[in-house]
Amino acid sequence: MESLKGKTAVITGVGSGFGKATAELFAKQDQCNLVLMDIDKKALDNTVKHCTDAGSKVIAFQADVTKLETFTKALDECMKHFGKIDFLINFAGGAVKWAMVEELDDETNRKVIDLNLTSTIMSCRTFMAQFKKQKEGKIINVSSVCDRRSWPGFSVYSAAKAGIREFSRCLYTEVRPFGIGVTVLVPGGSNTGFQKAEGLNKFEWDEELAVRPEHFADACYMICALSKGACVSEICLYGLAQDISGF
């Protein structure tokens, strides 16, 4: 595995959970150059402080990933300050409301799809020309165990996450000839900011056996640190505490 020192990572959703843990690990381990985004300014600032204290050069701004200008700005800032992009990690996402389908209005459904699927597509599309020009780089898009297992009340969120999975698989076939890898990261349930969604409570399990943000940070580091020529096409990361029917 290679060091990430001197590499540049663009990471969305770094205010909490998986994104925060990943940004802070990249900074602590290798002082990776970072372009960081989150909609929560206070949480973003906290992550930035940890990363700069660890020695990373950080460009950060408050942003809404459902807006195209978020990614055009990220690309501009990345190229202006670092001249390249090595890793694009699209953590930003989440649920808005858990409910039976007849209780979900169209506005809520659009928010769920835009926050998860549309944002991922816009992010990848915005950076694609630069990746192809470089002929190298790695993209990590975040799906969910909900894209392959079914639970009541998760229908629209699951559909959006399944869309990320299929988008990423097709994207892999498009960019592989350019030396670019695309990974689908499939998280199991974890007690993070995810629980802010209406109708969802904290998961009830033994936290010592639950999957935690640092596990996802470790997985992302491993994916990015693989030497050139290798790609993890998909990685499922579940906590031992979670009973996943049909596993």
C-alpha positions in Angstrom: 0.0 0.0 0.0 1.1 3.5 -0.8 1.3 6.6 1.4 -1.3 9.3 0.7 1.2 12.0 1.5 1.1 14.6 -1.3 -2.2 13.3 -2.6 -5.4 15.3 -2.7 -8.9 14.1 -1.6 -12.2 15.9 -2.1 -14.7 14.6 0.6 -18.3 15.6 1.1 -20.3 15.3 4.3 -17.4 15.7 6.7 -19.3 17.3 9.5 -20.0 14.0 11.3 -20.0 10.2 10.9 -18.1 8.5 8.2 -17.0 11.6 6.4 -15.5 13.2 9.5 -13.7 10.1 10.5 -12.3 9.6 7.0 -11.0 13.2 6.6 -9.4 13.1 10.1 -7.7 9.8 9.4 -6.3 11.0 6.0 -4.9 14.0 7.8 -3.5 12.2 10.8 -2.0 9.3 8.9 -0.5 11.1 5.9 -1.3 14.8 6.0 -3.2 14.4 2.8 -4.4 17.6 1.0 -8.1 18.0 1.6 -11.0 19.8 0.1 -13.9 19.4 2.5 -17.6 20.2 2.4 -20.6 20.0 4.7 -23.9 21.9 5.1 -23.3 22.3 8.8 -20.8 25.1 9.2 -20.1 24.5 12.9 -19.5 20.8 12.4 -17.4 21.5 9.3 -15.2 23.9 11.2 -14.6 21.3 13.9 -13.5 18.7 11.4 -11.2 21.3 9.7 -9.5 22.1 13.0 -8.7 18.5 13.6 -7.3 18.1 10.1 -5.2 21.2 10.1 -3.9 20.4 13.6 -2.8 17.1 12.2 -0.8 18.9 9.5 -3.0 18.7 6.4 -3.6 21.7 4.1 -7.3 22.1 4.0 -9.7 24.0 1.8 -13.2 23.9 3.2 -16.5 25.6 2.6 -20.1 25.2 3.7 -22.1 23.7 0.9 -25.4 22.0 -0.1 -24.6 18.9 -2.2 -28.0 19.1 -3.9 -26.7 22.2 -5.8 -24.5 21.9 -8.8 -22.5 25.0 -7.9 -21.2 23.1 -4.8 -19.2 20.8 -7.1 -18.1 23.3 -9.6 -16.7 25.3 -6.7 -15.0 22.2 -5.2 -13.3 21.5 -8.6 -12.2 25.1 -9.0 -10.8 25.2 -5.4 -9.1 21.8 -5.8 -7.3 22.8 -9.0 -6.4 26.3 -7.8 -4.8 25.1 -4.6 -3.5 21.6 -5.4 -3.5 21.2 -9.2 -5.0 17.7 -9.3 -7.5 15.4 -7.6 -6.6 11.9 -6.5 -9.6 10.8 -4.6 -13.3 11.9 -4.7 -15.3 10.5 -1.8 -19.0 11.2 -1.8 -20.2 10.6 1.7 -22.9 13.3 1.8 -26.4 11.8 1.9 -28.9 10.5 4.3 -32.6 10.1 4.9 -35.2 12.8 5.4 -38.1 10.7 6.7 -38.8 7.0 7.4 -42.4 6.1 6.7 -44.7 3.9 4.6 -44.8 5.0 1.0 -48.3 6.5 1.2 -47.1 8.8 4.0 -44.3 10.2 1.9 -45.1 13.3 -0.1 -43.5 14.1 -3.4 -41.4 16.9 -2.0 -39.9 14.6 0.7 -39.2 11.9 -2.0 -37.4 14.5 -4.2 -35.3 15.6 -1.3 -34.2 12.0 -0.5 -33.3 11.3 -4.1 -31.5 14.6 -4.7 -29.5 14.3 -1.4 -28.3 10.8 -2.2 -28.5 9.9 -5.9 -28.5 13.2 -7.7 -25.7 14.7 -5.6 -23.5 11.7 -6.3 -24.1 11.9 -10.1 -23.4 15.7 -10.1 -20.2 15.2 -8.1 -18.8 12.5 -10.4 -19.9 14.3 -13.6 -18.2 17.6 -12.5 -14.8 16.0 -11.8 -14.8 13.5 -14.7 -13.0 15.6 -17.3 -10.2 16.3 -14.9 -9.9 12.6 -13.9 -9.8 11.5 -17.5 -7.2 14.2 -18.3 -5.0 12.9 -15.5 -5.6 9.2 -16.4 -5.6 8.2 -12.8 -7.7 8.6 -9.6 -10.2 6.8 -7.4 -13.9 7.6 -6.7 -15.8 6.2 -3.7 -19.6 6.4 -3.8 -21.6 5.4 -0.7 -24.6 3.1 -1.1 -26.3 1.2 1.8 -27.2 -2.2 3.0 -30.7 -0.9 2.1 -29.9 -1.3 -1.6 -29.9 -5.1 -1.2 -32.0 -5.8 1.8 -35.6 -4.7 2.3 -37.3 -3.1 5.3 -40.7 -1.4 5.6 -40.5 2.4 5.6 -37.2 2.5 3.7 -38.6 2.3 0.1 -37.5 5.7 -1.4 -34.2 5.8 0.5 -33.4 2.3 -0.6 -34.3 3.1 -4.2 -31.9 6.1 -4.2 -29.1 4.0 -2.7 -29.7 1.3 -5.3 -29.4 4.0 -7.9 -26.0 4.9 -6.6 -24.9 1.3 -6.8 -25.9 0.9 -10.5 -24.6 4.4 -11.4 -21.3 3.6 -9.9 -21.0 0.2 -11.6 -21.7 1.7 -15.0 -19.3 4.6 -14.3 -16.6 2.0 -13.6 -17.0 0.6 -17.1 -16.7 4.1 -18.6 -13.6 5.2 -16.7 -11.6 2.0 -16.2 -9.9 2.5 -19.6 -8.6 5.9 -18.3 -7.0 4.3 -15.3 -9.7 5.5 -12.9 -11.2 3.2 -10.2 -14.8 3.5 -8.9 -15.7 1.8 -5.6 -19.2 1.3 -4.1 -19.0 1.4 -0.3 -22.0 -0.4 1.2 -22.4 0.5 4.9 -24.5 -1.4 7.4 -26.5 0.4 10.1 -24.4 2.7 12.3 -25.3 5.2 15.0 -24.2 8.4 13.3 -26.0 11.6 12.2 -28.1 9.2 10.1 -30.5 9.0 13.0 -31.6 12.6 12.6 -34.2 11.5 10.1 -37.8 11.8 11.1 -39.1 8.5 12.4 -35.8 6.7 12.9 -34.4 6.0 16.4 -31.0 5.0 17.6 -30.2 1.4 16.7 -30.5 -1.0 19.7 -27.4 -3.2 19.8 -24.1 -3.9 21.5 -22.0 -0.9 20.4 -18.8 -2.9 20.9 -19.9 -5.1 18.0 -21.4 -2.3 15.9 -19.8 -0.8 12.8 -18.5 2.7 13.6 -17.3 5.7 11.6 -13.6 4.7 12.2 -14.3 1.4 10.4 -15.4 3.2 7.3 -12.4 5.6 7.5 -10.1 2.6 7.6 -11.8 1.0 4.6 -11.5 4.2 2.6 -7.9 4.6 3.5 -7.2 1.1 2.3 -9.0 1.6 -1.0 -7.1 4.8 -1.7 -3.7 3.5 -0.6 -3.8 0.5 -3.0 -1.0 0.9 -5.5 -1.9 1.9 -9.1 -3.6 -0.8 -11.1 -5.9 -2.2 -8.4 -9.5 -1.2 -7.7 -11.9 -2.4 -5.0 -15.1 -2.4 -7.0 -17.4 -3.0 -4.0 -16.9 -3.3 -0.3 -19.7 -4.3 2.2 -19.0 -3.2 5.7 -21.5 -4.4 8.3 -21.4 -4.5 12.1 -21.4 -7.9 13.8 -24.2 -6.6 16.0 -26.5 -6.1 13.0 -28.7 -9.1 12.0 -29.0 -8.8 8.2 -31.6 -11.3 7.0 -30.3 -13.5 4.2 -26.6 -12.6 4.6 
